[in-house]
Amino acid sequence: MTNAATAPSTASTDPQTREIRYGLVGAGYFGLALARAFVQLPGARIAVVHDPEHADAAATEFGATIAASAEELCQSDDVDAVIVASPNWAHHASVVAAARAGKPIFCEKPIALSYRDCTEMVDAAAEAGVLFMAGHVMNFMAGVRLAKRLIADGSLGRVLFCRAVRTGWEEPKPSVSWKKKRELSGGHLYHHIHELDVVQFIMGAAQTVTMVGGNVAHRGEEFGDEDDMLLITLEFGNDTFATLEYGSAFRWPEHHLLIQGTLGAVMIDLKNPGVTVRIGGTETTHLLHRTAEEDAQRAETYAGSAADGAIRYGDPSTVPPLWLTGIVEEETTYFHGLLLGNEPEPEFAALTDGTAARAAIATADALSLSLTEGRKVDVAEVVLATNP
Ligand SMILES: NC(=O)c1ccc[n+]([C@@H]2O[C@H](COP(=O)([O-])OP(=O)(O)OC[C@H]3O[C@@H](n4cnc5c(N)ncnc54)[C@H](O)[C@@H]3O)[C@@H](O)[C@H]2O)c1
């Protein structure tokens, strides 16, 4: 896929003066965060908004018009590219509509809640020759990029094992967000697909997987129906392995990614933000985010909500913290740059055609099957069920 094929056709072809008119589908917590990041960029404008509940405020803020449906927004001649930030269950229809309208797409994570839906989305984007970037924003953390560089240049040796943990404790809530409902969000594993995606970026696609757990401590009207304890093993078929833990039934919150290679190891700590690299007898420390200020603010965020930590959720009334705004700036700058004709970076190739996001959901589907059927599952089983 070339940039020439994916860049929208706007009046000017000069990157200095070209304007990309974005359509925003979903103007809640994160749709607004993305839109505010995009409009900081030269040549970016939010032209049309669709949101069944929150369109008016967003349209006023961005000077945009309102579309009555995602389909109408995608078809609009005033839209060059589409940002999808609706609830997880609703992404599929908007992405397919945008692709069929020939518009490049930035879609929030998880791109969909099944491998089958992901495949339809990836195929629609490929057929239209448009970019389909997933909002897997963890890939834009400075610490994660550092770890990837150390793996790529051989400093860590062969990576044998990764451990990702994203756990906390959820208190009763007066009203239950869609994010806590399995059918709407996918639950912890799908909603927090970031860690699984990064582990697979590092280790390759998992081959055989297991998951145990369930809803062990959060039943009743003040909670959703998602599983609050998920314990995962991934086998990659070449004597390399990963384990992941997710959930909201953990009174001792943790959030980290540990990478163990034959020559060295990297601990990416997202709770006490920072990155520690051990190679040979030497240990170095690095920032997780772009600045010490962003790392310090992340530490404060977590300290201030020690009970729920990394399983805390925004809603349309909240504004993201500085560190999150920072990585959103990085990913929106990258996407917008591609539309203006910037050269793609090989590191992000599978992130901008939907295939990395689909690979993460394939593994999540296999894990879900493992949990419900109490057995080890080959990820190929999920893939073959859609593509026999
Ligand atoms: N990358 C990240 O770190 C990150 C962080 C937060 C949220 N997200 C993702 O962003 C997306 C939105 O989450 P959020 O936190 O903004 O949720 P939210 O509940 O704050 O906002 C969702 C918005 O979508 C609107 N909406 C509902 N149904 C819709 C539909 N069919 N079409 C269009 N809009 C619809 C709602 O009215 C609401 O304004 C989700 O996919 C979520 O996973 C990503």
The ligand as an SDF file (V2000), in Angstrom:
LIG
                    3D

 44 48  0  0  0  0  0  0  0  0999 V2000
   -6.3790    4.1820   23.3630 N   0  0  0  0  0  0  0  0  0  0  0  0
   -6.7900    4.4180   24.6080 C   0  0  0  0  0  0  0  0  0  0  0  0
   -5.9770    4.5020   25.5300 O   0  0  0  0  0  0  0  0  0  0  0  0
   -8.2500    4.6190   24.8670 C   0  0  0  0  0  0  0  0  0  0  0  0
   -8.6750    5.2380   26.0550 C   0  0  0  0  0  0  0  0  0  0  0  0
  -10.0520    5.4030   26.2330 C   0  0  0  0  0  0  0  0  0  0  0  0
  -10.9360    4.9430   25.2800 C   0  0  0  0  0  0  0  0  0  0  0  0
  -10.4810    4.3350   24.1640 N   0  0  0  0  0  0  0  0  0  0  0  0
  -11.4160    3.8080   23.1440 C   0  0  0  0  0  0  0  0  0  0  0  0
  -12.1430    4.8900   22.5760 O   0  0  0  0  0  0  0  0  0  0  0  0
  -13.4570    4.4480   22.2360 C   0  0  0  0  0  0  0  0  0  0  0  0
  -14.4510    5.3760   22.9010 C   0  0  0  0  0  0  0  0  0  0  0  0
  -14.2990    5.2680   24.3100 O   0  0  0  0  0  0  0  0  0  0  0  0
  -14.6060    6.4970   25.2540 P   0  0  0  0  0  0  0  0  0  0  0  0
  -13.7410    6.3560   26.4370 O   0  0  0  0  0  0  0  0  0  0  0  0
  -14.5870    7.7580   24.4910 O   0  0  0  0  0  0  0  0  0  0  0  0
  -16.1140    6.1640   25.6680 O   0  0  0  0  0  0  0  0  0  0  0  0
  -17.2440    7.2070   26.0890 P   0  0  0  0  0  0  0  0  0  0  0  0
  -18.3410    6.3970   26.6650 O   0  0  0  0  0  0  0  0  0  0  0  0
  -16.6560    8.3240   26.8840 O   0  0  0  0  0  0  0  0  0  0  0  0
  -17.6980    7.8240   24.6960 O   0  0  0  0  0  0  0  0  0  0  0  0
  -18.3200    7.0550   23.7000 C   0  0  0  0  0  0  0  0  0  0  0  0
  -19.1100    8.0240   22.8300 C   0  0  0  0  0  0  0  0  0  0  0  0
  -19.6580    7.2820   21.7390 O   0  0  0  0  0  0  0  0  0  0  0  0
  -21.0080    7.6990   21.5630 C   0  0  0  0  0  0  0  0  0  0  0  0
  -21.7210    6.6200   20.8810 N   0  0  0  0  0  0  0  0  0  0  0  0
  -22.4750    5.6250   21.3960 C   0  0  0  0  0  0  0  0  0  0  0  0
  -22.9200    4.8230   20.4020 N   0  0  0  0  0  0  0  0  0  0  0  0
  -22.4340    5.3290   19.2550 C   0  0  0  0  0  0  0  0  0  0  0  0
  -22.5490    4.9570   17.8950 C   0  0  0  0  0  0  0  0  0  0  0  0
  -23.2520    3.8770   17.5240 N   0  0  0  0  0  0  0  0  0  0  0  0
  -21.9300    5.7080   16.9700 N   0  0  0  0  0  0  0  0  0  0  0  0
  -21.2160    6.7980   17.3250 C   0  0  0  0  0  0  0  0  0  0  0  0
  -21.0550    7.2010   18.6050 N   0  0  0  0  0  0  0  0  0  0  0  0
  -21.6650    6.4640   19.5490 C   0  0  0  0  0  0  0  0  0  0  0  0
  -21.5100    8.0040   22.9490 C   0  0  0  0  0  0  0  0  0  0  0  0
  -22.6360    8.8600   22.9180 O   0  0  0  0  0  0  0  0  0  0  0  0
  -20.2880    8.6680   23.5680 C   0  0  0  0  0  0  0  0  0  0  0  0
  -20.2780   10.0670   23.3540 O   0  0  0  0  0  0  0  0  0  0  0  0
  -13.5630    3.0050   22.7070 C   0  0  0  0  0  0  0  0  0  0  0  0
  -13.3310    2.1470   21.6350 O   0  0  0  0  0  0  0  0  0  0  0  0
  -12.4560    2.8810   23.7330 C   0  0  0  0  0  0  0  0  0  0  0  0
  -11.9650    1.5600   23.8540 O   0  0  0  0  0  0  0  0  0  0  0  0
   -9.1600    4.1880   23.9410 C   0  0  0  0  0  0  0  0  0  0  0  0
  1  2  1  0
  2  3  2  0
  2  4  1  0
  4  5  1  0
  4 44  2  0
  5  6  2  0
  6  7  1  0
  7  8  2  0
  8  9  1  0
  8 44  1  0
  9 10  1  0
  9 42  1  0
 10 11  1  0
 11 12  1  0
 11 40  1  0
 12 13  1  0
 13 14  1  0
 14 15  2  0
 14 16  1  0
 14 17  1  0
 17 18  1  0
 18 19  2  0
 18 20  1  0
 18 21  1  0
 21 22  1  0
 22 23  1  0
 23 24  1  0
 23 38  1  0
 24 25  1  0
 25 26  1  0
 25 36  1  0
 26 27  1  0
 26 35  1  0
 27 28  2  0
 28 29  1  0
 29 30  1  0
 29 35  2  0
 30 31  1  0
 30 32  2  0
 32 33  1  0
 33 34  2  0
 34 35  1  0
 36 37  1  0
 36 38  1  0
 38 39  1  0
 40 41  1  0
 40 42  1  0
 42 43  1  0
M  CHG  2   8   1  16  -1
M  END
$$$$
